[in-house]
Amino acid sequence: MGNNVLYIVVPCYNEQEMLPTTTARLVKQLQLLQEAGLISEESRILYVNDGSTDETWTLIEKYCNEHEQVCGVKLAGNVGHQNALVAGLETACDKADIIISIDADLQDDINVMSQMIEKYNQGYDIVYGVRRERKTDTWFKRNSALSFYKLMKKLGVKSVYNHADYRLMSRRAVKQLLQYNERNLFLRGIVPLVGYRSEKVYYDRSEREAGESKYPLSKMVSFAVDGITSFSIKPVRMVFTLGILFTLIATAILIYVLIAYFSGRAVSGWASLILSIWFIGGCILIGLGIVGEYVGKIYIEVKDRPRYNIETKILK
């Protein structure tokens, strides 16, 4: 069991304030896992610098020199959290038996890594880290997340409730994941499609100790839209259904207008007409926006550009 080589992949974007704490805690965690006989001494922490504009990469280089367990990958530019995570998974894949991905803020409980590895030893290729509850979130974030997961389920998207990107994957699971070549990445929806045996471990999420969240409201909304449109065509079908519904309503109104006209009860007025035009116009624009989101994704996919470019690697 202790022969398993573990790589902890940590995407980083402007994390200079958090990295000293993160490095100290992860190095200690690796030592504890080694002492427990769960992982090999060849296990490593792999930081992926996602085009940070602060001193993040300088610190990563420093920790690579100070600690045998720390490695680093510097991407040539900012490609986003999901692409940076894939870069780390692909780099670690050939060296590791198991890979755990976690965010640099370490709000996810690193102490359940031992449980994840034990689940792997029991034959599970994917182990999801799942939050027990969302007490540390604001009211808005907690309820918006709940609504998002419910919407994803109704749209037929496979996802794990209250799971972000804290997970363990075996080497073969990662290799299979890398076969999914889409550029609009939503790993929380792609990983369940791999299909290998999976299990969950539960933990309580803590507050961020330093720095600031890299997911403000605008990014969360964008991430949610990517998740929905990358895995479901139901929104497009909803637009088609609305089109039929509005056509039926318009037909009913036409019949009513004709009856009112021939019975002499027609009332002149343009207010209702203007309101109807605005309402229908708004629905058309919403429909065009939904369809446009899909067309935009097709445009990005067919260009088939690289997800990322690696500038520097420090591996051991």
C-alpha positions, 0 to 999 in steps of 0.5 A: 500500500505504501508504494503508491506515489501520490501527487497533490495538484494545486492550481495557483493564481495570485496566491502569494499570501496563502502559499507559505501556509499552504506549503507548510501544511501540505508538506506536513500532510505528506509526511504524515501519510508516509508515516502511516504507510499510505504513500511512497516517499516519491510523493510530491506537491505540484503547484501549477502557476496560472499566469499569476501577476504577483510573486506566486511563481517566485515563491514556488521556485523558492519552495522547490529549492527548499523542499524535496516534496515540492514541484512546480509548473509555470503556464505561459499565461492565465488560462483559467482554473479548470485548464490549469488543473488539467495541466497539473493532472497531465503533468503528474499522470505519468509519475503518480499512481494517485492524484489529489486536486485541491485549491491553494486556499486549503479551505477543503480539509486536507485531513481527509486525504487519508480516507481518500487513499483508503478508499482507493486501496479498497478499489475506487478509482475516483473519490470525491471530497464533499462538503457536509454543509455550507455554514461558512458561505453567505446566504446568497452563495449557499442558496445560489449553489443549491439552486445551481445543483438542482438545475443541473440535475433537472437538465440531466447533468451528472454532478456530485452535490456540494463537490467542487474540485477536491478529489482523488483520481487514480492514474487510469481515471486521469488518463481516461479524463484526458481523452475528453478534449473539449475546450469549455471545461467543467470538470465537475461534470466531466469526471462523473462521465469517466464511469469508474468506481467512485466513492465520497468522503465528507468534511467541513469546509473552513474559512480562507486564511489569507488572500481573497477568493478567486471566484467573485460573483461574475466568475461564478455566474460564468462558471455556472453558464459553462457547466449548463451549456457544456452538458445539456441542450435542454435550454435550446429545447426550452426556447423551441417550446416557448416559441410554440407556446407563444405562437399558441397564445398569439393564435388565441389572442387573434381569435379573441380579437376577431370575435370582439371585432365582429361582435362590436366590442373592440376597444382601441388602445395601444398600451397592451400592444406595446407591452406585448411587443416588449414582452415578446421581444424580450423572449426573442432576445433571451432565446437568441442569447441561449442559442448564441451561447451554444454557437459561441462554444461551437466556435471555440471548440472547432478552432481546437487551440491548445488548452495551455502552454507550459513555460517552465517545469520544476520536477523531481 
